[in-house]
C-alpha cells in the first residue's frame, strides 16, 4: 500500500491531500506550522 501526500503551502494555511493506491483518502487544511503539519501527516498517513 503506497501513500502519497500533496501540500499546497501558503504563509497561514497548508492544504493537505493524502492518496493511497491512487485514490484520495483524506483532504484537509491546517496552519502552516511544521509541528502541526507533522502531527496531521502522522495521524492521517501513518504508512508514509
mmCIF file of the N, C-alpha and C atoms, coordinates in Angstrom:
data_MODEL
# 
_entry.id   MODEL 
# 
loop_
_atom_site.group_PDB 
_atom_site.id 
_atom_site.type_symbol 
_atom_site.label_atom_id 
_atom_site.label_alt_id 
_atom_site.label_comp_id 
_atom_site.label_asym_id 
_atom_site.label_entity_id 
_atom_site.label_seq_id 
_atom_site.pdbx_PDB_ins_code 
_atom_site.Cartn_x 
_atom_site.Cartn_y 
_atom_site.Cartn_z 
_atom_site.occupancy 
_atom_site.B_iso_or_equiv 
_atom_site.pdbx_formal_charge 
_atom_site.auth_seq_id 
_atom_site.auth_comp_id 
_atom_site.auth_asym_id 
_atom_site.auth_atom_id 
_atom_site.pdbx_PDB_model_num 
ATOM 1   N N  . UNK A 1 1  ? 0.842  -1.156 0.000  1.00 0.00 ? 1  UNK A N  1 
ATOM 2   C CA . UNK A 1 1  ? 0.000  0.000  0.000  1.00 0.00 ? 1  UNK A CA 1 
ATOM 3   C C  . UNK A 1 1  ? 0.898  1.233  0.000  1.00 0.00 ? 1  UNK A C  1 
ATOM 4   N N  . UNK A 1 2  ? 0.804  2.035  -1.051 1.00 0.00 ? 2  UNK A N  1 
ATOM 5   C CA . UNK A 1 2  ? 1.600  3.249  -1.162 1.00 0.00 ? 2  UNK A CA 1 
ATOM 6   C C  . UNK A 1 2  ? 0.727  4.452  -0.843 1.00 0.00 ? 2  UNK A C  1 
ATOM 7   N N  . UNK A 1 3  ? 1.272  5.361  -0.075 1.00 0.00 ? 3  UNK A N  1 
ATOM 8   C CA . UNK A 1 3  ? 0.581  6.599  0.245  1.00 0.00 ? 3  UNK A CA 1 
ATOM 9   C C  . UNK A 1 3  ? 1.426  7.765  -0.245 1.00 0.00 ? 3  UNK A C  1 
ATOM 10  N N  . UNK A 1 4  ? 0.737  8.781  -0.768 1.00 0.00 ? 4  UNK A N  1 
ATOM 11  C CA . UNK A 1 4  ? 1.390  9.991  -1.254 1.00 0.00 ? 4  UNK A CA 1 
ATOM 12  C C  . UNK A 1 4  ? 0.718  11.187 -0.612 1.00 0.00 ? 4  UNK A C  1 
ATOM 13  N N  . UNK A 1 5  ? 1.497  12.227 -0.370 1.00 0.00 ? 5  UNK A N  1 
ATOM 14  C CA . UNK A 1 5  ? 0.978  13.436 0.255  1.00 0.00 ? 5  UNK A CA 1 
ATOM 15  C C  . UNK A 1 5  ? 1.251  14.613 -0.657 1.00 0.00 ? 5  UNK A C  1 
ATOM 16  N N  . UNK A 1 6  ? 0.203  15.412 -0.896 1.00 0.00 ? 6  UNK A N  1 
ATOM 17  C CA . UNK A 1 6  ? 0.340  16.651 -1.643 1.00 0.00 ? 6  UNK A CA 1 
ATOM 18  C C  . UNK A 1 6  ? 0.121  17.820 -0.702 1.00 0.00 ? 6  UNK A C  1 
ATOM 19  N N  . UNK A 1 7  ? 0.974  18.836 -0.791 1.00 0.00 ? 7  UNK A N  1 
ATOM 20  C CA . UNK A 1 7  ? 0.873  20.011 0.065  1.00 0.00 ? 7  UNK A CA 1 
ATOM 21  C C  . UNK A 1 7  ? 0.776  21.265 -0.792 1.00 0.00 ? 7  UNK A C  1 
ATOM 22  N N  . UNK A 1 8  ? -0.162 22.124 -0.457 1.00 0.00 ? 8  UNK A N  1 
ATOM 23  C CA . UNK A 1 8  ? -0.284 23.445 -1.086 1.00 0.00 ? 8  UNK A CA 1 
ATOM 24  C C  . UNK A 1 8  ? -0.067 24.450 0.035  1.00 0.00 ? 8  UNK A C  1 
ATOM 25  N N  . UNK A 1 9  ? 1.131  25.020 0.081  1.00 0.00 ? 9  UNK A N  1 
ATOM 26  C CA . UNK A 1 9  ? 1.567  25.806 1.227  1.00 0.00 ? 9  UNK A CA 1 
ATOM 27  C C  . UNK A 1 9  ? 1.396  27.298 0.975  1.00 0.00 ? 9  UNK A C  1 
ATOM 28  N N  . UNK A 1 10 ? 0.850  28.001 1.970  1.00 0.00 ? 10 UNK A N  1 
ATOM 29  C CA . UNK A 1 10 ? 0.840  29.463 1.981  1.00 0.00 ? 10 UNK A CA 1 
ATOM 30  C C  . UNK A 1 10 ? 1.374  29.903 3.343  1.00 0.00 ? 10 UNK A C  1 
ATOM 31  N N  . UNK A 1 11 ? 1.441  31.178 3.580  1.00 0.00 ? 11 UNK A N  1 
ATOM 32  C CA . UNK A 1 11 ? 2.001  31.671 4.843  1.00 0.00 ? 11 UNK A CA 1 
ATOM 33  C C  . UNK A 1 11 ? 1.156  31.272 6.054  1.00 0.00 ? 11 UNK A C  1 
ATOM 34  N N  . UNK A 1 12 ? -0.177 31.254 5.904  1.00 0.00 ? 12 UNK A N  1 
ATOM 35  C CA . UNK A 1 12 ? -1.049 30.983 7.050  1.00 0.00 ? 12 UNK A CA 1 
ATOM 36  C C  . UNK A 1 12 ? -1.551 29.551 7.114  1.00 0.00 ? 12 UNK A C  1 
ATOM 37  N N  . UNK A 1 13 ? -1.928 28.969 5.957  1.00 0.00 ? 13 UNK A N  1 
ATOM 38  C CA . UNK A 1 13 ? -2.535 27.648 5.923  1.00 0.00 ? 13 UNK A CA 1 
ATOM 39  C C  . UNK A 1 13 ? -1.860 26.748 4.903  1.00 0.00 ? 13 UNK A C  1 
ATOM 40  N N  . UNK A 1 14 ? -1.933 25.461 5.159  1.00 0.00 ? 14 UNK A N  1 
ATOM 41  C CA . UNK A 1 14 ? -1.452 24.471 4.210  1.00 0.00 ? 14 UNK A CA 1 
ATOM 42  C C  . UNK A 1 14 ? -2.580 23.486 3.932  1.00 0.00 ? 14 UNK A C  1 
ATOM 43  N N  . UNK A 1 15 ? -2.890 23.319 2.651  1.00 0.00 ? 15 UNK A N  1 
ATOM 44  C CA . UNK A 1 15 ? -3.878 22.321 2.246  1.00 0.00 ? 15 UNK A CA 1 
ATOM 45  C C  . UNK A 1 15 ? -3.144 21.007 2.058  1.00 0.00 ? 15 UNK A C  1 
ATOM 46  N N  . UNK A 1 16 ? -3.737 19.932 2.569  1.00 0.00 ? 16 UNK A N  1 
ATOM 47  C CA . UNK A 1 16 ? -3.104 18.614 2.531  1.00 0.00 ? 16 UNK A CA 1 
ATOM 48  C C  . UNK A 1 16 ? -4.032 17.633 1.830  1.00 0.00 ? 16 UNK A C  1 
ATOM 49  N N  . UNK A 1 17 ? -3.480 16.854 0.921  1.00 0.00 ? 17 UNK A N  1 
ATOM 50  C CA . UNK A 1 17 ? -4.227 15.799 0.240  1.00 0.00 ? 17 UNK A CA 1 
ATOM 51  C C  . UNK A 1 17 ? -3.417 14.509 0.367  1.00 0.00 ? 17 UNK A C  1 
ATOM 52  N N  . UNK A 1 18 ? -4.074 13.451 0.854  1.00 0.00 ? 18 UNK A N  1 
ATOM 53  C CA . UNK A 1 18 ? -3.398 12.169 1.024  1.00 0.00 ? 18 UNK A CA 1 
ATOM 54  C C  . UNK A 1 18 ? -4.062 11.146 0.118  1.00 0.00 ? 18 UNK A C  1 
ATOM 55  N N  . UNK A 1 19 ? -3.236 10.478 -0.671 1.00 0.00 ? 19 UNK A N  1 
ATOM 56  C CA . UNK A 1 19 ? -3.723 9.453  -1.600 1.00 0.00 ? 19 UNK A CA 1 
ATOM 57  C C  . UNK A 1 19 ? -3.127 8.106  -1.244 1.00 0.00 ? 19 UNK A C  1 
ATOM 58  N N  . UNK A 1 20 ? -3.934 7.091  -1.441 1.00 0.00 ? 20 UNK A N  1 
ATOM 59  C CA . UNK A 1 20 ? -3.489 5.717  -1.212 1.00 0.00 ? 20 UNK A CA 1 
ATOM 60  C C  . UNK A 1 20 ? -3.953 4.873  -2.377 1.00 0.00 ? 20 UNK A C  1 
ATOM 61  N N  . UNK A 1 21 ? -3.002 4.200  -3.012 1.00 0.00 ? 21 UNK A N  1 
ATOM 62  C CA . UNK A 1 21 ? -3.306 3.366  -4.178 1.00 0.00 ? 21 UNK A CA 1 
ATOM 63  C C  . UNK A 1 21 ? -4.099 4.123  -5.236 1.00 0.00 ? 21 UNK A C  1 
ATOM 64  N N  . UNK A 1 22 ? -3.747 5.408  -5.445 1.00 0.00 ? 22 UNK A N  1 
ATOM 65  C CA . UNK A 1 22 ? -4.371 6.209  -6.486 1.00 0.00 ? 22 UNK A CA 1 
ATOM 66  C C  . UNK A 1 22 ? -5.678 6.882  -6.112 1.00 0.00 ? 22 UNK A C  1 
ATOM 67  N N  . UNK A 1 23 ? -6.197 6.642  -4.921 1.00 0.00 ? 23 UNK A N  1 
ATOM 68  C CA . UNK A 1 23 ? -7.472 7.244  -4.501 1.00 0.00 ? 23 UNK A CA 1 
ATOM 69  C C  . UNK A 1 23 ? -7.236 8.180  -3.322 1.00 0.00 ? 23 UNK A C  1 
ATOM 70  N N  . UNK A 1 24 ? -7.922 9.315  -3.358 1.00 0.00 ? 24 UNK A N  1 
ATOM 71  C CA . UNK A 1 24 ? -7.795 10.260 -2.249 1.00 0.00 ? 24 UNK A CA 1 
ATOM 72  C C  . UNK A 1 24 ? -8.504 9.689  -1.028 1.00 0.00 ? 24 UNK A C  1 
ATOM 73  N N  . UNK A 1 25 ? -7.775 9.597  0.081  1.00 0.00 ? 25 UNK A N  1 
ATOM 74  C CA . UNK A 1 25 ? -8.376 9.061  1.294  1.00 0.00 ? 25 UNK A CA 1 
ATOM 75  C C  . UNK A 1 25 ? -8.632 10.140 2.340  1.00 0.00 ? 25 UNK A C  1 
ATOM 76  N N  . UNK A 1 26 ? -7.983 11.311 2.173  1.00 0.00 ? 26 UNK A N  1 
ATOM 77  C CA . UNK A 1 26 ? -8.225 12.404 3.113  1.00 0.00 ? 26 UNK A CA 1 
ATOM 78  C C  . UNK A 1 26 ? -7.777 13.716 2.493  1.00 0.00 ? 26 UNK A C  1 
ATOM 79  N N  . UNK A 1 27 ? -8.538 14.770 2.790  1.00 0.00 ? 27 UNK A N  1 
ATOM 80  C CA . UNK A 1 27 ? -8.174 16.122 2.341  1.00 0.00 ? 27 UNK A CA 1 
ATOM 81  C C  . UNK A 1 27 ? -8.556 17.081 3.455  1.00 0.00 ? 27 UNK A C  1 
ATOM 82  N N  . UNK A 1 28 ? -7.667 18.010 3.769  1.00 0.00 ? 28 UNK A N  1 
ATOM 83  C CA . UNK A 1 28 ? -7.949 18.974 4.819  1.00 0.00 ? 28 UNK A CA 1 
ATOM 84  C C  . UNK A 1 28 ? -6.939 20.101 4.820  1.00 0.00 ? 28 UNK A C  1 
ATOM 85  N N  . UNK A 1 29 ? -7.051 20.959 5.830  1.00 0.00 ? 29 UNK A N  1 
ATOM 86  C CA . UNK A 1 29 ? -6.163 22.110 5.980  1.00 0.00 ? 29 UNK A CA 1 
ATOM 87  C C  . UNK A 1 29 ? -5.718 22.208 7.429  1.00 0.00 ? 29 UNK A C  1 
ATOM 88  N N  . UNK A 1 30 ? -4.553 22.817 7.614  1.00 0.00 ? 30 UNK A N  1 
ATOM 89  C CA . UNK A 1 30 ? -4.103 23.157 8.956  1.00 0.00 ? 30 UNK A CA 1 
ATOM 90  C C  . UNK A 1 30 ? -3.186 24.372 8.844  1.00 0.00 ? 30 UNK A C  1 
ATOM 91  N N  . UNK A 1 31 ? -2.841 24.914 9.977  1.00 0.00 ? 31 UNK A N  1 
ATOM 92  C CA . UNK A 1 31 ? -1.935 26.066 9.994  1.00 0.00 ? 31 UNK A CA 1 
ATOM 93  C C  . UNK A 1 31 ? -0.574 25.647 9.431  1.00 0.00 ? 31 UNK A C  1 
ATOM 94  N N  . UNK A 1 32 ? 0.113  26.586 8.816  1.00 0.00 ? 32 UNK A N  1 
ATOM 95  C CA . UNK A 1 32 ? 1.432  26.305 8.224  1.00 0.00 ? 32 UNK A CA 1 
ATOM 96  C C  . UNK A 1 32 ? 2.516  26.317 9.297  1.00 0.00 ? 32 UNK A C  1 
ATOM 97  N N  . UNK A 1 33 ? 2.398  25.420 10.213 1.00 0.00 ? 33 UNK A N  1 
ATOM 98  C CA . UNK A 1 33 ? 3.349  25.253 11.302 1.00 0.00 ? 33 UNK A CA 1 
ATOM 99  C C  . UNK A 1 33 ? 3.950  23.853 11.170 1.00 0.00 ? 33 UNK A C  1 
ATOM 100 N N  . UNK A 1 34 ? 5.268  23.738 11.139 1.00 0.00 ? 34 UNK A N  1 
ATOM 101 C CA . UNK A 1 34 ? 5.890  22.427 10.917 1.00 0.00 ? 34 UNK A CA 1 
ATOM 102 C C  . UNK A 1 34 ? 5.442  21.346 11.896 1.00 0.00 ? 34 UNK A C  1 
ATOM 103 N N  . UNK A 1 35 ? 5.280  21.681 13.155 1.00 0.00 ? 35 UNK A N  1 
ATOM 104 C CA . UNK A 1 35 ? 4.864  20.684 14.144 1.00 0.00 ? 35 UNK A CA 1 
ATOM 105 C C  . UNK A 1 35 ? 3.430  20.226 13.899 1.00 0.00 ? 35 UNK A C  1 
ATOM 106 N N  . UNK A 1 36 ? 2.533  21.151 13.550 1.00 0.00 ? 36 UNK A N  1 
ATOM 107 C CA . UNK A 1 36 ? 1.149  20.774 13.255 1.00 0.00 ? 36 UNK A CA 1 
ATOM 108 C C  . UNK A 1 36 ? 1.062  19.935 11.993 1.00 0.00 ? 36 UNK A C  1 
ATOM 109 N N  . UNK A 1 37 ? 1.811  20.322 10.976 1.00 0.00 ? 37 UNK A N  1 
ATOM 110 C CA . UNK A 1 37 ? 1.822  19.541 9.734  1.00 0.00 ? 37 UNK A CA 1 
ATOM 111 C C  . UNK A 1 37 ? 2.307  18.115 9.984  1.00 0.00 ? 37 UNK A C  1 
ATOM 112 N N  . UNK A 1 38 ? 3.375  17.981 10.750 1.00 0.00 ? 38 UNK A N  1 
ATOM 113 C CA . UNK A 1 38 ? 3.905  16.654 11.054 1.00 0.00 ? 38 UNK A CA 1 
ATOM 114 C C  . UNK A 1 38 ? 2.883  15.816 11.814 1.00 0.00 ? 38 UNK A C  1 
ATOM 115 N N  . UNK A 1 39 ? 2.183  16.418 12.765 1.00 0.00 ? 39 UNK A N  1 
ATOM 116 C CA . UNK A 1 39 ? 1.179  15.687 13.544 1.00 0.00 ? 39 UNK A CA 1 
ATOM 117 C C  . UNK A 1 39 ? 0.030  15.213 12.665 1.00 0.00 ? 39 UNK A C  1 
ATOM 118 N N  . UNK A 1 40 ? -0.447 16.077 11.777 1.00 0.00 ? 40 UNK A N  1 
ATOM 119 C CA . UNK A 1 40 ? -1.549 15.699 10.881 1.00 0.00 ? 40 UNK A CA 1 
ATOM 120 C C  . UNK A 1 40 ? -1.111 14.579 9.945  1.00 0.00 ? 40 UNK A C  1 
ATOM 121 N N  . UNK A 1 41 ? 0.081  14.706 9.391  1.00 0.00 ? 41 UNK A N  1 
ATOM 122 C CA . UNK A 1 41 ? 0.569  13.683 8.460  1.00 0.00 ? 41 UNK A CA 1 
ATOM 123 C C  . UNK A 1 41 ? 0.755  12.343 9.175  1.00 0.00 ? 41 UNK A C  1 
ATOM 124 N N  . UNK A 1 42 ? 1.298  12.361 10.383 1.00 0.00 ? 42 UNK A N  1 
ATOM 125 C CA . UNK A 1 42 ? 1.466  11.109 11.133 1.00 0.00 ? 42 UNK A CA 1 
ATOM 126 C C  . UNK A 1 42 ? 0.126  10.458 11.436 1.00 0.00 ? 42 UNK A C  1 
ATOM 127 N N  . UNK A 1 43 ? -0.868 11.266 11.744 1.00 0.00 ? 43 UNK A N  1 
ATOM 128 C CA . UNK A 1 43 ? -2.194 10.730 12.075 1.00 0.00 ? 43 UNK A CA 1 
ATOM 129 C C  . UNK A 1 43 ? -2.914 10.182 10.839 1.00 0.00 ? 43 UNK A C  1 
ATOM 130 N N  . UNK A 1 44 ? -2.889 10.925 9.751  1.00 0.00 ? 44 UNK A N  1 
ATOM 131 C CA . UNK A 1 44 ? -3.678 10.576 8.561  1.00 0.00 ? 44 UNK A CA 1 
ATOM 132 C C  . UNK A 1 44 ? -2.955 9.672  7.577  1.00 0.00 ? 44 UNK A C  1 
ATOM 133 N N  . UNK A 1 45 ? -1.627 9.679  7.584  1.00 0.00 ? 45 UNK A N  1 
ATOM 134 C CA . UNK A 1 45 ? -0.860 8.862  6.633  1.00 0.00 ? 45 UNK A CA 1 
ATOM 135 C C  . UNK A 1 45 ? 0.251  8.110  7.365  1.00 0.00 ? 45 UNK A C  1 
ATOM 136 N N  . UNK A 1 46 ? -0.093 7.172  8.226  1.00 0.00 ? 46 UNK A N  1 
ATOM 137 C CA . UNK A 1 46 ? 0.935  6.504  9.033  1.00 0.00 ? 46 UNK A CA 1 
ATOM 138 C C  . UNK A 1 46 ? 1.890  5.618  8.237  1.00 0.00 ? 46 UNK A C  1 
ATOM 139 N N  . UNK A 1 47 ? 1.568  5.299  6.979  1.00 0.00 ? 47 UNK A N  1 
ATOM 140 C CA . UNK A 1 47 ? 2.400  4.397  6.192  1.00 0.00 ? 47 UNK A CA 1 
ATOM 141 C C  . UNK A 1 47 ? 3.398  5.107  5.292  1.00 0.00 ? 47 UNK A C  1 
ATOM 142 N N  . UNK A 1 48 ? 3.470  6.442  5.383  1.00 0.00 ? 48 UNK A N  1 
ATOM 143 C CA . UNK A 1 48 ? 4.400  7.198  4.546  1.00 0.00 ? 48 UNK A CA 1 
ATOM 144 C C  . UNK A 1 48 ? 5.772  7.152  5.155  1.00 0.00 ? 48 UNK A C  1 
# 
